[in-house]
Amino acid sequence: MTRLDNPLIVQGDRTVLVEVDSPRFAEVRPHLARFADLEKMPEHVHTYRLGALSLWNARASGMTTAEILGVLEGFAKFPLPAVIPGWVRDTAGRFGRLELRRAPGGGLLLVAADVGLADELAALPPLAGLLARRLSSTAFHVELEHRGRLKVRLVEAGHPAEDLAGYTPGEPLIITLRDTCAGSGRPFVLRDYQRAAVEAFHCGGGERGGSGVLTLPCGAGKTIVAIAAMAAVGASTLVLVTGVTAARQWIAELRDKTGLTAEQVGEYDGSTKTVAPVTVATYQVLTYRDRAAGGMPHLELFNRRDWGLVVYDEVHLLPAPVFQATAGIQARRRLGLTATLVREDGHERDVFALIGPRKADVAWKALEAEGWIARAVCSEVRLAQPAELRIPYLSAPAKEKHRLAAENPAKLDAVRRLMARHPGAPTLIIGLYVEQVVAIADALGIPHLIGSTAQRERERLYAGFRAGSLTALAVSKVANSSVDLPDASVAIQVSGTFGSRQEEAQRLGRILRPKPGENRAWFYSLVTADTVEQEFALQRQRFLCEQGYEYRIDDWREPCSPA
Amino acid sequence: MLARVNWEAACPLLPRWLALPREVRLALLLVGSREEGRLPREHQVALADAGLLRRGSGLHLATGVESLLGLLRTAAVAETYQDPTTAGSLALAGEVVGAHLPAIRTRFAAMGIRWHRDDEVLAAASSGELARLAAEAAVWGWNDLAGINLTLVSHEHLAAHRRSGQAMLSWIVAQPQAPTWEAAVAHCPDPAHLPLVLRWATQCLVLIPQLAVQDGVLRLGQPRAWYAHRNRPAPTRPSPSPGVVGEQAWRLDDLVAVCAALGAKPARINKDWTLGVRDLRALAALLPVADARLVPVLDPELRASEAISVGQRLELLTTDGRQRRLALTAAGRRWLAQPRDERRRLILDRLRAACQGELDLRRYDGQSGGGTYPRHLDARHPEPWRLLRDALRDLGETTWTLAQALPWWSRTLQPHASPADERAVGLLCQQLVLDVAVAYGAVAVGEAPGGGLLLRLTAAGRYVCGLDAAYTPAPDLAPVRPLIVQADHTIAFLAPAPALEAEIGRFAERLPGASGVGVLFRLTREAVQAGAIAGISSEEALRILIDATAKPLPDNVTHELRGWFGGVRRASAALRLVVTCPDEATAARIVEAARPDAERLGPLLVGLPPDRDPLVLARRLAKTGIALAVGLDEDEDEDG
């Protein structure tokens, strides 16, 4: 039966379209987010995709197949395509038919729901060597060290195992959350969605909790959620982050929000290698390869202490060696943090198998509506290419065209005019080409931060930016991720690859943190019109619009450009 | 089979045959077979005495008996698939009246029926009242009525009798009841030869003498059942039936989708002029999803093929055999660039012309279901649309069910048809309505409250039928805005809107596998520019989107659309004969010498029309002291 007031359109290709303006949108959104991955969220119709992993995530969170179908059927405008119910039943029904438990005499037990499934597993070549022996018609013995690899292979084979083997408690560590921030003295209280995410992860300390991924948008306070999760677990914790700056900001946050002392928090990176009850390490140092000795010596950090929890910041960037190391620490609790589960390398299955299922997914629109993140306006400013550069551009080889367009000298004046629009607002000027970033910084008389900037200088600049003594900073792509600039409200992108979804998300994330006053942020991209840069910008435009951001195009090619 | 029977020869033997005992008659059938040796002697004698058998070196059939047996076998064959009574009647009719195929054809032609095949004739002849009434003729005795006289007459005389018979028949047929013998004879233009006239008319089954049993009066006329059918009560006019109808010119939408796709990228055709399977599938995938109530269950590929076929007949599409491709024509490009109503008007004009008899409709559109029409009906109604037009005009814009209308239409189209023919005509009408009238939006369709199809003539239908002099598209009473254009350049359909799908498909890229509802299109520069090249303007595209979208058009989309449309430039290519000069002065001299066709293409380049003979030019320039090398060896040049 057709019910046009319902919000869902379920399509045979397993996409689910959701009409945002439907009166039942708010009702269906939390249910749908549990078993479908949000792919696009332009302003009116969001696209979710049903996939095996998304269904298994839902099953892992306790949702039944009937509930999934109930949501689809109950909220759909049109009858479900004939293929969907059967596929959902088959796929979702696979979760829970295999359980990984701790064996009484040591090791693990893989228990199948029926003999047929057990026989199928026994015959699967990828599982050879991982299933030690068959104990009964439905149970296999599994060595402890194979726990991670077995889960990966089972997911690949389409038979996910529910890991109920539990965790090692780890070295106990009492982590108390402060009532007020140590630095600012402002009250520190977990927001509702942060508390809910922590509970979804921890599950009261039971076997069904303790491993999983929390998906929160940029600016939603992923670090805070992780710290609260650490407090809930109450054990020594290894935090893995993307770079040194991020590591230090993590440490600062830990000191600011918890009662941990300086000695209890260690930094483990290229320059410092302190292992403490809470250790913050970088992916780079873990994957450092010692050419002389061979191998990656710092991966041993995973076993240097009896960690009760391992936190993976920006889990969508997790490098392959860390995945492999993670396969060997499946007895430890694991928490993944990300703004997007989309991995450019397509390793979503590994994240599911080795880190855990998605435990919480917070919509940024909801956060924006509640004022937890700033309302961002994305603008593309199109500039004319100077006439004297037009012929050189047209005759340049294809690979040089982008740079010629990106380094349009007219951009400097445009930056000035944009900064004049937002006088005094903390402004980041972001560029792909170092020379361009430096030139603009010099012309505007503002500092710049590039790859060769020393760590000490970086921190000085960040501190000044935070304190408000610096209102503008030109940065190269080093600022793409994990650079916490809480007061930036304007970003002006003078050049970029415009092709990477991650880069765009990360750059935009720099300005999403809540702002005082009207809580708005502006993200400008300067684009040379009628060049390849405009083509790249089109991809960026689509991506940002798919993410639901407001997008404007300002054409400044006319002599009378807008003020 | 009947045609091979020479009744003239068989007829004199028939009384003798009928006089023989049944077992003797059966024995005759064995003569000439391998069983003839078992023929009892007394039967041989009886047959010989009757003049049906002659003796010689064996048993031989007498002259004319072969024809008699042929007649009997025909009856026997008929008996195998018809009920015995009818077959018996047919046999009797054949035996007595001497029917043969041309005569039956003539007879049916007089009734407005044309036949294609002998088996159809036979089936018809043996199936209804005709045979029974032919039997009546036997009761009267053909010989007595026609006053058979086998004297030879000239061809001219026979032709005269035939004309007289036809004239008399015309009068008889026009009577509501069979006239009396006297009245009929009084209308014979050639009373002197009345027996011959009657013989012709009766032999050709154009006239059946009938006995009015009630009053013992001899009448001449059509079979009684024919009069009963002719004088049957008038059918009930379809009464208005309440219900909601919707129209969808789905074939027009198909045509737009196919033309738009082929305008953007021509399809390759095979050596046998058919479209490649892959291209056909790709086109089929572009077709809008149509309301299942409106569109017959057609395979999308068949729909695409039909759209191509219509497009070719309208000269919107053309096949280029040399380049082996199917592409949009210039006319097609102009048509595609028209607003929807204008595009539709062009199609409706063709239908209207066909209804007015100015265009051969069968050539215009007989594709779907054309092969399923009863052949004799198709042939019998060379202009079915004109007839259907009258029916539709009479129905007007009331809403009626198809089932209700069928018998009424049938009667309108063929007042004197038999009930079986009425059903067949009804089916024909139904197919024409659904395949053409509905498909082009001339008739709107809905679901009747009690089930079945609900029909109503649309504004387009009124125009096609000639009720309106001009086509005025009906305004949307309740404008539905079924789509949303999003800032990421996607277009989502929240409800099926096939016509809009076709419209938007002209300048937007359909997402793979998308149709019906959901995110169906993406506005891309390539698709927009293809639309622009096809003649669509940015304002028209924006108007279509703005009129149909439930939400305001995002600013960035509007900006990009305008930019993409504005980025299209039209350039022309032409062959030129290019002369390369050593310096600008020489170039100027050549332009001067080659006036008026020469033009400067650049400082050192001079262009000339491509048909200019370079050798002639070389001679002309040589007179001004310029030696022009024309790409040949100097020797050849000199030779030339």
Interface residues (C-beta under 8 A of the other chain):
Chain A: L4 I9 Q11 D13 T15 L17 E19 D21 K40 P42 E43 H44 V45 T47 K77 F78 E380 L538 Q541 R542 F543 C545 E546 E550 Y551 R552 I553 D555
Chain B: I484 Q486 A487 D488 H489 T490 A492 L494 A495 G513 A514 V517 G518 V519 R525 K551 P554 D555 N556 H559 E560
